[in-house]
């Protein structure tokens, strides 16, 4: 079915998807078949770049931003509605949060004692308490927040941003995913689905910060740059002739674009991902954890025109605090 981007407004797109806010080297990019070429921006954007900090595993809202004072009088009682949920074990009764809340900022938004520094900037934050789901499991929840549906056939939010707003830097991907490891469900969380393949998220495992190891095959060990350039020009000419004989072939057009981007990334990505270029006091302000490094990398990518950068908190589901919950969230 043909898709006319002019028929869908940004408001309609977000309401339809219901998704949350839901660099590969040459050898790796060439193995991916894309389905169409990059488009220019469909609408004049207000927000030009997004950094999404994704707390995979799911921090418990009533312990952080969503106090439920009314739960106290129902403590220990098990709502009958829970009988319709399928979980690993029988769900117990209601339990109030053990943490204290207080209003902060001019907005008066209540914030938990667990987040004293976050509370200082709460006036710059929009807190949504209307988000809900009818599925209690982590895997489907990840798909809902990233893709807007538990069925893995829809593009991720980052792919929509890249597709809808175009690119600001042809030497870097429009959508980058940073994680020190592998989040549950992995690449389906940043799929482009039926959108052009070039809008799929580019996954980077930033547990090793060496730019030459951060992105596999970033440098071609067999050919110097000038020979790669001649090779690329030859392939562009051959593919161009191939394209003329087949009228409009969007897969081929996108493949050519991917190869050219991969070549340029050898230089742009090395500089963008090198945190040694950051001043010492900036590194100290961010901290030295994997998540801190991910945030710093995300800022550098945004400064260089990457449209959507997603930073996962850690490997697996670090916020899935089934064991020793009260102490775990304090860390």
Residue pairs with C-beta under 8 A, 6 or more apart in sequence:
3 194
5 39
5 42
5 164
6 42
8 16
9 43
10 43
10 164
13 160
13 164
16 148
17 147
17 148
17 149
17 154
17 157
17 160
18 144
18 148
18 149
19 144
19 145
19 146
19 147
19 148
19 154
19 156
19 157
19 160
20 131
20 144
20 145
20 146
20 157
21 50
21 52
21 157
22 143
22 144
22 145
22 146
22 147
22 148
22 156
22 157
22 189
23 172
23 173
23 176
23 202
23 204
23 215
23 218
23 265
23 269
23 273
24 32
24 173
24 202
24 215
24 216
24 217
24 262
24 265
25 215
25 216
25 217
25 218
25 219
25 220
25 262
25 265
25 266
26 217
26 220
26 228
26 259
26 262
26 263
26 265
26 266
27 217
27 220
28 216
28 217
28 262
29 258
29 259
29 261
29 262
30 255
30 258
30 259
30 262
32 197
32 200
32 258
33 197
33 251
33 254
33 255
34 196
34 197
34 198
34 250
34 251
34 254
34 255
34 257
34 258
35 194
35 195
35 196
35 197
35 250
35 251
35 254
36 195
36 196
36 250
36 251
36 253
36 254
37 196
37 198
37 250
37 253
37 254
37 257
38 166
38 167
38 174
38 196
38 198
38 254
38 257
39 163
39 166
39 196
40 166
41 164
41 165
41 166
42 164
42 165
43 164
45 164
45 165
48 165
48 168
48 307
49 168
49 302
49 305
49 306
49 307
49 308
49 309
50 158
50 161
50 307
50 308
50 309
51 295
51 298
51 299
51 302
51 309
51 311
52 157
52 158
52 308
52 309
52 310
52 311
53 295
53 311
53 313
54 145
54 183
54 310
54 311
54 312
54 313
55 313
55 319
56 142
56 183
56 184
56 312
56 313
56 314
56 316
56 317
56 318
56 319
57 138
57 313
57 316
57 317
57 318
57 319
57 320
57 321
58 138
58 141
58 317
58 319
58 320
59 319
59 329
60 97
60 321
60 325
60 329
61 129
62 68
62 71
62 97
63 97
63 99
63 112
63 114
63 329
64 111
64 112
64 114
64 115
65 109
65 110
65 111
65 112
65 127
65 129
66 127
66 129
67 97
67 101
67 110
67 112
68 96
68 97
71 94
71 95
71 96
72 96
74 94
75 93
75 94
75 95
75 96
76 93
76 94
76 95
77 93
77 94
78 91
78 92
78 93
78 94
79 94
82 91
85 91
85 136
86 136
87 136
87 137
97 112
98 326
99 112
99 113
99 114
100 112
100 113
101 110
101 111
101 112
101 113
102 110
102 111
102 113
102 119
103 109
103 110
103 111
104 110
104 111
104 119
104 120
104 122
105 119
105 121
105 122
105 123
106 123
107 122
107 123
109 122
109 125
109 127
111 118
111 119
111 122
114 329
114 330
118 125
133 140
133 141
133 144
135 141
135 144
135 150
138 184
138 317
138 320
139 184
139 185
140 150
142 183
142 184
142 185
142 189
143 149
143 150
143 151
143 152
143 185
143 188
143 189
144 150
146 156
146 157
146 189
146 190
147 154
147 155
147 156
147 157
147 188
147 189
147 191
147 193
148 154
148 157
152 188
152 191
153 193
153 194
154 193
155 163
155 191
155 192
155 193
155 194
155 195
155 199
156 189
156 190
156 191
156 192
156 193
156 201
157 308
158 175
158 177
158 190
158 201
158 307
158 308
158 310
159 175
159 190
159 191
159 192
159 193
159 195
159 199
159 200
159 201
160 195
161 174
161 175
161 307
161 308
162 174
162 175
162 198
162 199
162 307
162 308
163 192
163 195
163 196
163 199
165 307
166 174
166 307
167 174
167 305
167 307
168 305
168 306
168 307
169 268
169 304
169 305
169 306
170 260
170 261
170 264
171 261
171 264
171 265
171 267
171 268
171 269
172 261
172 265
172 268
172 269
172 272
172 301
172 304
172 305
172 306
173 198
173 201
173 202
173 261
173 265
173 306
174 198
174 199
174 306
174 307
174 308
175 190
175 199
175 200
175 201
175 202
175 306
175 307
175 308
175 309
175 310
176 201
176 202
176 204
176 298
176 301
176 306
176 308
176 309
176 310
177 189
177 190
177 201
177 202
177 203
177 204
177 309
177 310
177 312
178 204
178 206
178 294
178 297
178 298
178 309
178 310
178 311
178 312
179 203
179 204
179 205
179 206
179 294
179 311
179 312
179 314
179 315
180 205
180 206
180 207
180 290
180 291
180 293
180 294
180 312
180 314
180 315
181 205
181 207
181 314
181 315
181 316
182 205
182 315
182 316
183 189
183 312
183 315
183 316
183 317
184 316
184 317
187 201
187 203
189 201
190 200
190 201
190 203
190 310
191 200
191 201
192 198
192 199
192 200
192 201
196 250
196 254
197 254
197 258
198 254
198 257
198 258
198 261
201 308
201 310
204 214
204 215
204 273
204 297
205 214
206 214
206 273
206 290
206 293
206 294
206 297
207 290
207 315
208 214
209 273
209 275
209 293
211 218
211 269
211 270
211 273
211 274
212 218
212 219
212 270
214 273
215 265
215 269
215 273
218 265
218 266
218 269
218 270
219 266
220 228
220 266
223 231
225 266
228 263
229 263
232 259
232 260
232 263
235 259
236 256
236 259
236 260
239 252
239 255
239 256
240 256
242 249
242 252
243 249
243 252
243 253
243 256
246 252
268 304
271 277
272 297
272 300
272 301
272 304
273 297
273 300
275 283
275 293
275 296
275 297
275 300
278 296
278 300
282 296
283 296
286 292
286 293
286 295
286 296
290 314
291 311
291 313
291 314
294 311
294 312
295 311
297 309
297 311
298 309
298 311
301 309
302 309
313 319
321 328
321 329
